[in-house]
Amino acid sequence: MDEKALAELVAGHVVDVPDFPQPGILFKDITPLFGDGPAFRQVIDAIVEHHGRTSFDVVAGVEARGFLLAGAIGYATGAGVLPVRKAGKLPREVHAASYALEYGEATLEVHRDSLLPGQRVLVVDDVLATGGTAEATLALVEQAGGMVTGFSVLIELAFLNGRARLAPREVHALLSV
């Protein structure tokens, strides 16, 4: 599927929810995409095709919608899955990174022993906004000993310029709005 058709597929499955989680925020709800099996398969296949089936050993998914993407990509390629969790959700020793959101502050964590040194990691999430979540996740993967080989999101909110925060890394977005 070409990039334009893929972007249209994603856009057709996004529901805009105004004032969530707080007034002034326009939330991009992608749960309809997850609920449409054939569309979800096309999205997963497109991400795998973009990065190549053998370019990563582990897929890191950011809580919570990134877990769905990571699980599906991991299954499709035989790669492992690393959950990047919100603070306080992991039971063992962790690496942690705090960052600012467009509507607050948060901390992400991974287990200290979650990756082997030099393991190749594809990082996936649902939306790239200001880049804080992505930047923290990429740092956590590297802090845990991994080597980031790619970063994909379903939707990039280009007007928030999160891509610039991640430079010089490549950002693969299926839909940019």
N, C-alpha and C positions, 0 to 999 in steps of 0.2 A: 504494500500500500504506500502510495507517495505521501510526502509530508503534508501537502495541502488536505488530502482526503483524511489523513490521520488527525490533523488539527480540527477538521470539521466533525469527525467522529467524537472526539473528546468534547468539543464545544456543545454538541447536541445532547450530551449526557450530563451537563453541568447545570445546577439550579442555583441561581443567585439568591442569597438570603440576606436581606438588609438588616443592619443593626445587630449582628451576631458576631462575636459573643458580647459585644457592647455597642452602644450607639456610635454611628459613624463608620463602622466596619462593614464591608460588603463581603460576606463569607461565600466562598465557592464550594458548594456541596457536590462532591463527586460520587456520593453513594449510589446514584442511579447508574453510573458506569460500572460499579462493582456488581450491581444487580443484573446487568445484561451480559450473560455468559459469552455470547459471540463477540461483543464489543470489547469486553475485558480481555478475552484471548488475543484479539488483534493488538491491543495496547501492549500486552506482555510480550507478544512476538516481536513487535516493533522495537521495544527497548532492547530485547536480546539481540535482534538483528543489528541494531545500531552499534552496540558495544562488541558483539562477537561472542559466541557461546563459550569460548575458551580464554577470554581475556580477564577473567576473575575467578577466584576460588570461593569467595564468600560474598553474599549480598547483605548489606547493612540497610535495614529499614527503620525509619524514624517513627516513633510512636505518634499516632496509632495507625493512621491510614497507610503509612509507609510499610507497616508490617504486612499488609495484604499484598502489596506489590512485591516485597522481598520474598515472601513465601512462594508466590506464584513463579517468580523468576528463578528462585532456587530450585523449585521442583522441575521447571522446564529445562534447566541446564545441569541438574545434578550438583549444584553448588550448595554450600552451607548457608545458613541464615543467621545474621547477628541482629538481635533486637536492640535498638538504641532507645533507652527508656527514660521517662521522666524521673526526677530525683526521688529516691526512697522506695523504688519498686523492685530493686535487685537485692537478693539476699546475701551476697558475698562482697568482698572487697572490690571497689570500683574506681575507675577514672571518671572525673566529672568536669563538665564545662558549663559555665553560666553565660547567658547572652540576653540581649534586649530584644523584645518583640515589638511589633508596631503598636501593641496595646498592653504591654507589661514587661515582665522579666521571667525567665525560666532557667532551669538547669537540666542538662541531659547527662546520662551515665551509661557506661558499659562495664561489664566485669573486667577486672584487670587481666584475667587469663583468657579472654574471649578470642584472641587471635594469636597465631604463631608468628614469630618474627618474619617479616617479608611477605606475609600472605597478601594476595591481590584482592582488593575489595571494590565492588561496585556499590555506590551509595544511592538509594532511591527514596523519594518522598513524594507527597502529593502536590504541594505547591511551593514555589520559590517566591517569597515576598521580599523582605528587606535583606535577606541572606544570613541573618543571625543564626537561625536553626541549622542551616547548611554549614556555615562556617564552624560552628561548635561541633557538629557531627564529624566533619572532615578532620578536625583537630583531635577528636576522641579516637577515631580510627588510627591515626598516626601515633598517638600517645600509647595505644594498646599494641603497637608494633606492626600494624598493617600498612600497606601501600595502596593508596587510593588510585584506581585505574579508570574510574568513570563516575559521573554524577548525572542522574536523570530525574526529572520531575514531570508530572503530567501537565501542570499549568505553571507558567511564569507570569507573575504580575509585573510586567516590564516597567511600568511607571514608577515602581518602588526601587528600581535599579539594584536589586540584589546581586545580579550577575557581576557587576563591577566589584563588589565586595569579595567575590570568589576568584577574581583574576589572579593569575593567568590560567586557572583551571577552566576546562571546557564545561559548559553547562548545556546539557541536552534536554530541551523542553519540547513536549509534544504539541503544546498550545501556548502561544505567547499573547497576552492581552494587555 
